[in-house]
Amino acid sequence: MNFNNMVDTKWKLILFIITTFVLIVVIAIFGLLIYINHYKNPDDQKLADAGILEKTIKVGDVTFNYAEGPDNGPPLLLLHAQTLDWYTYSKVLPELSTKFHLFAVDYPGHGKTKVPADYKFSANEIGADLANFIENVIQEPAFVTGNSSGGLLTTWLAANKPELVRAIVLEDPPLFSSEYPEIKRTVADKLFTSSYNAVNEGDSNYLNYWMKNSKEFFDKYTGPFSQQIVEFVVTSYKDANPGQPVSIPFLPASVQEMIRGMDYYNPNFGASFHVGTWNEGFDHAEALQKIKCPTLLIHANFDITENGILDGAMSQEQADRAVSLVKDIQYVRVDAAHVTNLEVPDQFVQIVEDFFLDN
């Protein structure tokens, strides 16, 4: 074989290897998309087996979307974290439903709950509407647990509608840290700034807007260079499943739930934190001092960056201050990220059951 033939054979082999590799990658991506686009979350069946049904009801000007379990005990209202929806509790609802009559609600600005176009996203407005939900749907005083912004709304209910609340669990609420201008010294304000910008720019698809502007988030939670991959997969899933909640199986559970929630999220909710209107008329210290019912504060992990920015819901100083202001309160420190019901579901269930069933 002469030299020219050897070179020609070598390049043919390289071309064959490259072509084969590209073909394998294309087939793998195509197969992955088929799997993802037809994926059914196994938690759906667990919820159905537990008799937990998704429902809607109009109360005043708000059409609430919520999940209700069978009447197996005292009523328990669950209020999710900001940007999420009721489904974030799917890991804990089946077990809790054996001892409580569950109501997991999409509060205004989230999930499939509908509000008027001029709705004011504030603690006072949303808290009053949730009180109406308890009065008209649950129809008796309830135990209430809320995560993050849901914890702030739980605080509002206990302080302002004590006749509707038996006892409360505050799951890592941003007490004091989310008040203006303190909110500016938290990592959370990145999301609120994004929400504010989306509103001002008139972007009608917040999930897409958030994904395109969250490279730092995806680098941290799903790995380097993952942002565009996640965008592509989410877009493909939505195209294949129009009108259905987004469910991407290979992502971390917390990211899965955030993407699902972001697809429904109204950025006006986050924007109101950014400019300080969400807490107007709702002073956290005053509200905590008004709480008379038994209270449990769950405090998750947090960090203070080298620039003095709070990465978490509350610093230890803020958590200690909250405890000092409530007369009947217990405190538990949990080694988990912010959404403890998703991060450590078994521990969350045990904490909630032990506390509420003793009160």
Secondary structure as a PSIPRED ss2 file (coil, helix, strand):
# PSIPRED VFORMAT (PSIPRED V4.0)

   1 M C   1.000  0.000  0.000
   2 N C   1.000  0.000  0.000
   3 F H   0.000  1.000  0.000
   4 N H   0.000  1.000  0.000
   5 N H   0.000  1.000  0.000
   6 M H   0.000  1.000  0.000
   7 V H   0.000  1.000  0.000
   8 D H   0.000  1.000  0.000
   9 T H   0.000  1.000  0.000
  10 K H   0.000  1.000  0.000
  11 W H   0.000  1.000  0.000
  12 K H   0.000  1.000  0.000
  13 L H   0.000  1.000  0.000
  14 I H   0.000  1.000  0.000
  15 L H   0.000  1.000  0.000
  16 F H   0.000  1.000  0.000
  17 I H   0.000  1.000  0.000
  18 I H   0.000  1.000  0.000
  19 T H   0.000  1.000  0.000
  20 T H   0.000  1.000  0.000
  21 F H   0.000  1.000  0.000
  22 V H   0.000  1.000  0.000
  23 L H   0.000  1.000  0.000
  24 I H   0.000  1.000  0.000
  25 V H   0.000  1.000  0.000
  26 V H   0.000  1.000  0.000
  27 I H   0.000  1.000  0.000
  28 A H   0.000  1.000  0.000
  29 I H   0.000  1.000  0.000
  30 F H   0.000  1.000  0.000
  31 G H   0.000  1.000  0.000
  32 L H   0.000  1.000  0.000
  33 L H   0.000  1.000  0.000
  34 I H   0.000  1.000  0.000
  35 Y H   0.000  1.000  0.000
  36 I H   0.000  1.000  0.000
  37 N H   0.000  1.000  0.000
  38 H C   1.000  0.000  0.000
  39 Y C   1.000  0.000  0.000
  40 K C   1.000  0.000  0.000
  41 N C   1.000  0.000  0.000
  42 P H   0.000  1.000  0.000
  43 D H   0.000  1.000  0.000
  44 D H   0.000  1.000  0.000
  45 Q H   0.000  1.000  0.000
  46 K H   0.000  1.000  0.000
  47 L H   0.000  1.000  0.000
  48 A H   0.000  1.000  0.000
  49 D H   0.000  1.000  0.000
  50 A C   1.000  0.000  0.000
  51 G C   1.000  0.000  0.000
  52 I C   1.000  0.000  0.000
  53 L E   0.000  0.000  1.000
  54 E E   0.000  0.000  1.000
  55 K E   0.000  0.000  1.000
  56 T E   0.000  0.000  1.000
  57 I E   0.000  0.000  1.000
  58 K E   0.000  0.000  1.000
  59 V E   0.000  0.000  1.000
  60 G C   1.000  0.000  0.000
  61 D C   1.000  0.000  0.000
  62 V E   0.000  0.000  1.000
  63 T E   0.000  0.000  1.000
  64 F E   0.000  0.000  1.000
  65 N E   0.000  0.000  1.000
  66 Y E   0.000  0.000  1.000
  67 A E   0.000  0.000  1.000
  68 E E   0.000  0.000  1.000
  69 G C   1.000  0.000  0.000
  70 P C   1.000  0.000  0.000
  71 D C   1.000  0.000  0.000
  72 N C   1.000  0.000  0.000
  73 G C   1.000  0.000  0.000
  74 P C   1.000  0.000  0.000
  75 P E   0.000  0.000  1.000
  76 L E   0.000  0.000  1.000
  77 L E   0.000  0.000  1.000
  78 L E   0.000  0.000  1.000
  79 L E   0.000  0.000  1.000
  80 H C   1.000  0.000  0.000
  81 A C   1.000  0.000  0.000
  82 Q C   1.000  0.000  0.000
  83 T C   1.000  0.000  0.000
  84 L C   1.000  0.000  0.000
  85 D C   1.000  0.000  0.000
  86 W H   0.000  1.000  0.000
  87 Y H   0.000  1.000  0.000
  88 T H   0.000  1.000  0.000
  89 Y H   0.000  1.000  0.000
  90 S C   1.000  0.000  0.000
  91 K C   1.000  0.000  0.000
  92 V C   1.000  0.000  0.000
  93 L H   0.000  1.000  0.000
  94 P H   0.000  1.000  0.000
  95 E H   0.000  1.000  0.000
  96 L H   0.000  1.000  0.000
  97 S C   1.000  0.000  0.000
  98 T C   1.000  0.000  0.000
  99 K C   1.000  0.000  0.000
 100 F C   1.000  0.000  0.000
 101 H E   0.000  0.000  1.000
 102 L E   0.000  0.000  1.000
 103 F E   0.000  0.000  1.000
 104 A E   0.000  0.000  1.000
 105 V E   0.000  0.000  1.000
 106 D E   0.000  0.000  1.000
 107 Y C   1.000  0.000  0.000
 108 P C   1.000  0.000  0.000
 109 G C   1.000  0.000  0.000
 110 H C   1.000  0.000  0.000
 111 G C   1.000  0.000  0.000
 112 K C   1.000  0.000  0.000
 113 T C   1.000  0.000  0.000
 114 K E   0.000  0.000  1.000
 115 V C   1.000  0.000  0.000
 116 P C   1.000  0.000  0.000
 117 A C   1.000  0.000  0.000
 118 D C   1.000  0.000  0.000
 119 Y C   1.000  0.000  0.000
 120 K C   1.000  0.000  0.000
 121 F C   1.000  0.000  0.000
 122 S C   1.000  0.000  0.000
 123 A H   0.000  1.000  0.000
 124 N H   0.000  1.000  0.000
 125 E H   0.000  1.000  0.000
 126 I H   0.000  1.000  0.000
 127 G H   0.000  1.000  0.000
 128 A H   0.000  1.000  0.000
 129 D H   0.000  1.000  0.000
 130 L H   0.000  1.000  0.000
 131 A H   0.000  1.000  0.000
 132 N H   0.000  1.000  0.000
 133 F H   0.000  1.000  0.000
 134 I H   0.000  1.000  0.000
 135 E H   0.000  1.000  0.000
 136 N H   0.000  1.000  0.000
 137 V H   0.000  1.000  0.000
 138 I H   0.000  1.000  0.000
 139 Q C   1.000  0.000  0.000
 140 E C   1.000  0.000  0.000
 141 P C   1.000  0.000  0.000
 142 A E   0.000  0.000  1.000
 143 F E   0.000  0.000  1.000
 144 V E   0.000  0.000  1.000
 145 T E   0.000  0.000  1.000
 146 G E   0.000  0.000  1.000
 147 N E   0.000  0.000  1.000
 148 S C   1.000  0.000  0.000
 149 S H   0.000  1.000  0.000
 150 G H   0.000  1.000  0.000
 151 G H   0.000  1.000  0.000
 152 L H   0.000  1.000  0.000
 153 L H   0.000  1.000  0.000
 154 T H   0.000  1.000  0.000
 155 T H   0.000  1.000  0.000
 156 W H   0.000  1.000  0.000
 157 L H   0.000  1.000  0.000
 158 A H   0.000  1.000  0.000
 159 A H   0.000  1.000  0.000
 160 N H   0.000  1.000  0.000
 161 K C   1.000  0.000  0.000
 162 P H   0.000  1.000  0.000
 163 E H   0.000  1.000  0.000
 164 L H   0.000  1.000  0.000
 165 V E   0.000  0.000  1.000
 166 R E   0.000  0.000  1.000
 167 A E   0.000  0.000  1.000
 168 I E   0.000  0.000  1.000
 169 V E   0.000  0.000  1.000
 170 L E   0.000  0.000  1.000
 171 E E   0.000  0.000  1.000
 172 D C   1.000  0.000  0.000
 173 P C   1.000  0.000  0.000
 174 P C   1.000  0.000  0.000
 175 L C   1.000  0.000  0.000
 176 F C   1.000  0.000  0.000
 177 S C   1.000  0.000  0.000
 178 S C   1.000  0.000  0.000
 179 E C   1.000  0.000  0.000
 180 Y C   1.000  0.000  0.000
 181 P C   1.000  0.000  0.000
 182 E H   0.000  1.000  0.000
 183 I H   0.000  1.000  0.000
 184 K H   0.000  1.000  0.000
 185 R H   0.000  1.000  0.000
 186 T E   0.000  0.000  1.000
 187 V C   1.000  0.000  0.000
 188 A C   1.000  0.000  0.000
 189 D H   0.000  1.000  0.000
 190 K H   0.000  1.000  0.000
 191 L H   0.000  1.000  0.000
 192 F H   0.000  1.000  0.000
 193 T H   0.000  1.000  0.000
 194 S H   0.000  1.000  0.000
 195 S H   0.000  1.000  0.000
 196 Y H   0.000  1.000  0.000
 197 N H   0.000  1.000  0.000
 198 A H   0.000  1.000  0.000
 199 V H   0.000  1.000  0.000
 200 N H   0.000  1.000  0.000
 201 E H   0.000  1.000  0.000
 202 G C   1.000  0.000  0.000
 203 D C   1.000  0.000  0.000
 204 S C   1.000  0.000  0.000
 205 N C   1.000  0.000  0.000
 206 Y H   0.000  1.000  0.000
 207 L H   0.000  1.000  0.000
 208 N H   0.000  1.000  0.000
 209 Y H   0.000  1.000  0.000
 210 W H   0.000  1.000  0.000
 211 M H   0.000  1.000  0.000
 212 K H   0.000  1.000  0.000
 213 N C   1.000  0.000  0.000
 214 S C   1.000  0.000  0.000
 215 K H   0.000  1.000  0.000
 216 E H   0.000  1.000  0.000
 217 F H   0.000  1.000  0.000
 218 F H   0.000  1.000  0.000
 219 D H   0.000  1.000  0.000
 220 K H   0.000  1.000  0.000
 221 Y H   0.000  1.000  0.000
 222 T C   1.000  0.000  0.000
 223 G C   1.000  0.000  0.000
 224 P C   1.000  0.000  0.000
 225 F C   1.000  0.000  0.000
 226 S C   1.000  0.000  0.000
 227 Q H   0.000  1.000  0.000
 228 Q H   0.000  1.000  0.000
 229 I H   0.000  1.000  0.000
 230 V H   0.000  1.000  0.000
 231 E H   0.000  1.000  0.000
 232 F H   0.000  1.000  0.000
 233 V H   0.000  1.000  0.000
 234 V H   0.000  1.000  0.000
 235 T H   0.000  1.000  0.000
 236 S H   0.000  1.000  0.000
 237 Y H   0.000  1.000  0.000
 238 K H   0.000  1.000  0.000
 239 D H   0.000  1.000  0.000
 240 A H   0.000  1.000  0.000
 241 N C   1.000  0.000  0.000
 242 P C   1.000  0.000  0.000
 243 G C   1.000  0.000  0.000
 244 Q C   1.000  0.000  0.000
 245 P C   1.000  0.000  0.000
 246 V C   1.000  0.000  0.000
 247 S C   1.000  0.000  0.000
 248 I C   1.000  0.000  0.000
 249 P C   1.000  0.000  0.000
 250 F C   1.000  0.000  0.000
 251 L C   1.000  0.000  0.000
 252 P C   1.000  0.000  0.000
 253 A H   0.000  1.000  0.000
 254 S H   0.000  1.000  0.000
 255 V H   0.000  1.000  0.000
 256 Q H   0.000  1.000  0.000
 257 E H   0.000  1.000  0.000
 258 M H   0.000  1.000  0.000
 259 I H   0.000  1.000  0.000
 260 R H   0.000  1.000  0.000
 261 G H   0.000  1.000  0.000
 262 M H   0.000  1.000  0.000
 263 D C   1.000  0.000  0.000
 264 Y C   1.000  0.000  0.000
 265 Y C   1.000  0.000  0.000
 266 N C   1.000  0.000  0.000
 267 P H   0.000  1.000  0.000
 268 N H   0.000  1.000  0.000
 269 F H   0.000  1.000  0.000
 270 G H   0.000  1.000  0.000
 271 A H   0.000  1.000  0.000
 272 S H   0.000  1.000  0.000
 273 F H   0.000  1.000  0.000
 274 H H   0.000  1.000  0.000
 275 V H   0.000  1.000  0.000
 276 G C   1.000  0.000  0.000
 277 T C   1.000  0.000  0.000
 278 W C   1.000  0.000  0.000
 279 N C   1.000  0.000  0.000
 280 E C   1.000  0.000  0.000
 281 G C   1.000  0.000  0.000
 282 F C   1.000  0.000  0.000
 283 D C   1.000  0.000  0.000
 284 H H   0.000  1.000  0.000
 285 A H   0.000  1.000  0.000
 286 E H   0.000  1.000  0.000
 287 A H   0.000  1.000  0.000
 288 L H   0.000  1.000  0.000
 289 Q H   0.000  1.000  0.000
 290 K H   0.000  1.000  0.000
 291 I C   1.000  0.000  0.000
 292 K C   1.000  0.000  0.000
 293 C C   1.000  0.000  0.000
 294 P C   1.000  0.000  0.000
 295 T E   0.000  0.000  1.000
 296 L E   0.000  0.000  1.000
 297 L E   0.000  0.000  1.000
 298 I E   0.000  0.000  1.000
 299 H E   0.000  0.000  1.000
 300 A C   1.000  0.000  0.000
 301 N C   1.000  0.000  0.000
 302 F C   1.000  0.000  0.000
 303 D E   0.000  0.000  1.000
 304 I E   0.000  0.000  1.000
 305 T C   1.000  0.000  0.000
 306 E C   1.000  0.000  0.000
 307 N C   1.000  0.000  0.000
 308 G C   1.000  0.000  0.000
 309 I C   1.000  0.000  0.000
 310 L E   0.000  0.000  1.000
 311 D E   0.000  0.000  1.000
 312 G C   1.000  0.000  0.000
 313 A C   1.000  0.000  0.000
 314 M C   1.000  0.000  0.000
 315 S C   1.000  0.000  0.000
 316 Q H   0.000  1.000  0.000
 317 E H   0.000  1.000  0.000
 318 Q H   0.000  1.000  0.000
 319 A H   0.000  1.000  0.000
 320 D H   0.000  1.000  0.000
 321 R H   0.000  1.000  0.000
 322 A H   0.000  1.000  0.000
 323 V H   0.000  1.000  0.000
 324 S H   0.000  1.000  0.000
 325 L H   0.000  1.000  0.000
 326 V C   1.000  0.000  0.000
 327 K C   1.000  0.000  0.000
 328 D C   1.000  0.000  0.000
 329 I E   0.000  0.000  1.000
 330 Q E   0.000  0.000  1.000
 331 Y E   0.000  0.000  1.000
 332 V E   0.000  0.000  1.000
 333 R E   0.000  0.000  1.000
 334 V C   1.000  0.000  0.000
 335 D C   1.000  0.000  0.000
 336 A C   1.000  0.000  0.000
 337 A C   1.000  0.000  0.000
 338 H C   1.000  0.000  0.000
 339 V C   1.000  0.000  0.000
 340 T H   0.000  1.000  0.000
 341 N H   0.000  1.000  0.000
 342 L H   0.000  1.000  0.000
 343 E H   0.000  1.000  0.000
 344 V C   1.000  0.000  0.000
 345 P H   0.000  1.000  0.000
 346 D H   0.000  1.000  0.000
 347 Q H   0.000  1.000  0.000
 348 F H   0.000  1.000  0.000
 349 V H   0.000  1.000  0.000
 350 Q H   0.000  1.000  0.000
 351 I H   0.000  1.000  0.000
 352 V H   0.000  1.000  0.000
 353 E H   0.000  1.000  0.000
 354 D H   0.000  1.000  0.000
 355 F H   0.000  1.000  0.000
 356 F H   0.000  1.000  0.000
 357 L C   1.000  0.000  0.000
 358 D C   1.000  0.000  0.000
 359 N C   1.000  0.000  0.000
